[in-house]
């Protein structure tokens, strides 16, 4: 069964950014009122880090804890040990607080937006911004090491998030990453908006092609839309990724170029089972998160989700 969640990033709680003015209790209340039944954790410390308190916040709202985003600078071997420790700490909180019948994912990602050349060129990545062979080996080994530690110490599974402004963004990079990692150890969370912008083409059909190509490794899905108008302007004016986000790159579902009717059909044809997380990445203070989350949920209902 497909269930629909959302995440703190839709309320302005984004990694590596200033704190959102919207507290977690308000965010969860609005998420429920907008019609969602699950939420990711958000940045460490945004929600309670005591497992009993966290479990209670979700239980009183009849919500499922779906996952937590853990960025690590995987291209640096000296960052792996700290990444393991942080991912395991996060996974232990998830495992203790979550419903065992619906185990959450640890969502691993590169430490996006901290790599100057990738931040500057996101959405238009060329060969010179990519990892070399040695860099790929270091990166893949780090992801596998973190995923293995998470599994061995908590039993939870890890998915990797291809993400704009990180070293795994383009279709070529995703293909390389999957070839270098153990399919039993690491899946991916397929984020529709990041994939469309990160492809460098903004062709809606590319999203469907990717879903088919990567199906065996897609364990989790993020539904995010991407404004083709803003994407084109960002590339033409050479905005960095944060400038593109600030200008509305990621819009409400159904307002951008992601082909959602066809994606819903693909989800049904492939018997996708579990949570899908709606996201509209906004910087702190941007927009009207509750209203946007509600409209995105209503849009999915028109498609039968």
C-alpha atoms as one frame of an Amber mdcrd trajectory, in Angstrom:
protein
   0.000   0.000   0.000   1.212   3.489  -0.822   1.121   6.004   2.010   1.994
   9.672   1.802   4.276  11.557   4.181   6.050  14.887   4.191   9.194  16.254
   5.819  10.549  19.218   7.781  12.371  20.534   4.692   8.964  21.582   3.328
   8.689  23.885   6.350  12.136  25.425   5.870  14.270  23.049   7.929  17.111
  22.358   5.517  20.541  20.942   6.271  23.352  23.483   6.528  20.944  26.424
   6.778  19.807  28.692   9.600  17.125  27.371  11.925  13.547  27.405  10.685
  11.229  29.840  12.493   8.619  27.044  12.552   9.053  24.675  15.496   8.622
  20.926  15.184   5.276  20.792  17.026   3.681  23.339  14.713   5.237  21.618
  11.719   3.865  18.197  12.694   0.420  19.615  13.492   0.262  21.308  10.103
   1.550  18.179   8.354  -1.302  16.158   9.877  -3.894  18.841   9.094  -2.700
  18.856   5.473  -3.474  15.144   5.179  -0.128  13.369   5.583   0.414  10.292
   7.745   4.210  10.170   8.056   7.199  12.444   8.530  10.959  12.282   8.362
  13.015  13.432  11.335  14.672  16.560   9.956  18.027  17.844  11.147  19.377
  16.344  14.370  17.965  18.365  17.246  14.990  19.823  15.372  12.738  17.173
  16.936  13.307  15.538  20.358  16.410  13.377  20.548  15.033  11.353  23.462
  13.421   8.292  21.888  10.480   8.195  24.299   9.643  11.851  23.760  10.007
  11.486  20.000   7.825   8.387  19.889   5.165  10.183  21.894   5.105  13.179
  19.526   4.424  10.825  16.634   1.996   8.561  18.499  -0.295  11.354  19.693
  -0.642  12.483  16.073  -0.976   8.922  14.678   2.095   9.537  12.514   4.738
   7.146  11.221   8.424   8.092  11.475   9.684   7.411   7.965  13.373   8.242
   7.992  16.167  10.678   8.685  18.572  12.494   6.382  22.259  12.063   7.275
  24.764  13.978   5.115  28.386  12.839   5.108  31.371  14.119   3.092  31.881
  10.694   1.520  34.556  11.893  -0.912  36.851  12.438   2.084  38.108   9.247
   3.707  38.847  11.175   6.902  35.124  11.980   7.247  33.930   8.381   7.189
  34.443   7.507  10.866  32.551  10.573  12.044  29.855   9.815   9.480  29.478
   6.287  10.812  29.139   7.557  14.377  26.539  10.174  13.435  24.533   7.823
  11.224  24.472   5.102  13.888  23.401   7.623  16.549  20.570   8.762  14.272
  19.616   5.186  13.422  19.503   4.215  17.090  17.057   7.048  17.739  14.920
   5.998  14.777  14.942   2.332  15.766  13.959   3.117  19.354  11.220   5.612
  18.481   9.686   4.169  15.331   6.982   1.584  14.748   8.770  -1.742  14.216
   6.086  -2.723  11.687   7.104   0.250   9.535  10.886   0.568   9.894  12.277
   3.925   8.773  15.181   4.452   6.405  18.474   6.120   7.146  18.756   8.489
   4.186  22.449   8.947   3.422  23.659  11.746   1.176  26.762  13.646   0.245
  27.366  16.753   2.327  25.741  18.843  -0.395  26.201  22.610  -0.683  29.618
  22.446   1.027  31.525  21.675  -2.188  32.020  25.059  -3.891  32.302  23.823
  -7.472  29.266  21.548  -7.116  27.203  24.254  -5.432  28.058  26.675  -8.235
  27.328  24.261 -11.090  24.371  22.248  -9.773  21.943  21.584 -12.594  24.729
  21.996 -15.166  27.426  19.574 -13.985  30.224  18.806 -16.450  32.990  16.235
 -16.452  35.523  18.493 -14.736  33.313  18.807 -11.632  33.013  15.025 -11.256
  34.989  12.642  -9.073  37.947  10.802 -10.547  38.339   7.022 -10.279  40.055
   7.148  -6.887  37.460   9.577  -5.614  34.670   7.234  -6.641  36.272   4.324
  -4.810  36.575   6.403  -1.647  33.020   7.650  -1.946  31.435   4.230  -2.530
  33.475   2.584   0.235  32.327   5.258   2.671  28.660   4.810   1.848  28.910
   1.039   2.201  30.758   1.344   5.509  28.090   3.626   6.958  25.222   1.483
   5.662  26.855  -1.664   7.063  27.337  -0.111  10.492  23.736   1.085  10.543
  22.466  -2.360   9.600  24.709  -4.260  11.983  24.008  -2.040  14.986  20.321
  -1.207  14.495  18.892  -3.494  11.817  17.736  -0.514   9.733  18.314  -0.201
   6.005  20.048   2.737   4.350  19.198   4.477   1.109  21.423   6.966  -0.660
  19.943  10.257  -1.868  21.320  11.556  -5.198  21.222  15.283  -4.488  21.958
  18.485  -6.373  25.172  20.197  -5.232  26.642  16.860  -4.114  28.917  14.446
  -5.969  26.050  12.146  -7.020  23.655  14.307  -9.009  23.646  13.489 -12.715
  22.321  10.322 -14.411  25.932   9.336 -15.212  26.960   9.749 -11.564  23.980
   7.777 -10.278  24.804   4.949 -12.675  28.419   4.951 -11.493  27.415   5.009
  -7.839  25.088   2.034  -8.264  27.757   0.050 -10.125  30.199   0.541  -7.235
  27.884  -0.277  -4.318  26.385  -3.509  -3.030  22.716  -3.777  -4.079  21.923
  -5.730  -0.930  23.490  -3.096   1.315  22.464   0.215  -0.237  19.389   1.289
  -2.159  18.526   4.764  -3.360  15.787   7.182  -2.559  14.697   8.529  -5.916
  13.908  12.235  -5.631  11.966  13.347  -8.699  12.800  17.059  -8.422  16.503
  16.632  -7.745  16.753  14.161 -10.614  15.003  16.457 -13.098  17.182  19.468
 -12.261  20.339  17.416 -11.781  19.950  15.773 -15.191  20.863  19.113 -16.766
  18.119  18.745 -19.388  14.791  19.391 -17.659  13.077  16.844 -19.906  10.107
  15.312 -18.023  10.452  12.010 -19.875  13.927  11.589 -18.371  12.377  11.080
 -14.930  10.296   8.152 -16.137  13.278   6.661 -17.979  15.300   6.833 -14.759
  12.587   5.178 -12.694  12.626   2.267 -15.124  16.437   2.083 -15.321  17.037
   2.193 -11.590  13.944   0.280 -10.445  15.819  -2.559  -8.745  17.706  -0.120
  -6.492  14.819   2.257  -5.677  13.717   1.425  -2.129  12.122   4.769  -1.292
  10.726   7.744  -3.217  10.642  11.500  -2.630   8.087  13.382  -4.701   9.369
  16.876  -5.453   8.470  19.134  -8.367  10.824  21.379 -10.320   9.852  24.603
 -12.069  11.115  24.402 -15.638  11.016  28.197 -15.913  13.181  28.717 -12.832
  15.499  25.871 -13.861  16.079  27.510 -17.247  16.673  30.907 -15.648  19.050
  29.428 -13.070  21.151  27.832 -15.793  21.080  30.891 -18.033  22.066  33.271
 -15.240  24.467  30.793 -13.588  22.805  30.824 -10.191  24.244  28.517  -7.603
  21.963  25.853  -6.175  20.880  27.802  -3.098  20.030  30.827  -5.245  17.891
  28.589  -7.438  16.086  27.197  -4.381  15.631  30.701  -2.994  13.989  31.727
  -6.261  11.495  28.863  -6.202  13.203  26.037  -8.106  11.180  23.457  -6.183
   7.494  24.257  -6.512   4.240  22.681  -5.381   3.431  19.301  -6.927   1.768
  19.640 -10.297   3.161  23.119 -10.929   6.470  22.057 -12.492   7.853  19.646
 -15.037   7.722  16.323 -13.190   5.187  14.046 -14.979   3.165  12.935 -11.969
   0.287  11.118 -13.691   2.801   8.829 -15.389   4.791   8.422 -12.169   1.665
   7.341 -10.284   0.993   4.823 -13.034   4.575   3.530 -12.689   4.185   3.201
  -8.921   1.091   1.074  -9.389   2.564  -1.035 -12.159   5.621  -1.837 -10.062
   3.533  -2.512  -6.927   5.403   0.083  -4.875   4.664  -0.600  -1.223   5.393
   1.810   1.619   5.736   5.493   2.245   6.397   8.152  -0.343   7.562  11.485
   1.030   6.408  14.746  -0.524   9.002  17.507  -0.292   9.164  21.115  -1.362
  12.607  22.307  -0.318  12.352  25.905   0.865  14.787  28.044   2.792  13.793
  29.265   6.270  11.031  31.872   6.081  10.125  31.200   2.442   6.536  30.934
   1.258   3.535  29.483   3.073   4.557  25.903   3.918   1.235  24.707   5.344
  -0.800  25.980   2.398   1.703  24.579  -0.091   1.756  21.186   1.633  -2.029
  21.092   1.589  -2.236  21.926  -2.117   0.377  19.287  -2.972  -1.603  16.694
  -1.008  -4.805  17.669  -2.770  -3.048  17.343  -6.118  -2.000  13.776  -5.313
  -5.589  12.950  -4.368  -6.678  13.972  -7.868  -4.285  11.273  -9.115  -5.719
   8.656  -6.761  -3.070   8.775  -4.024
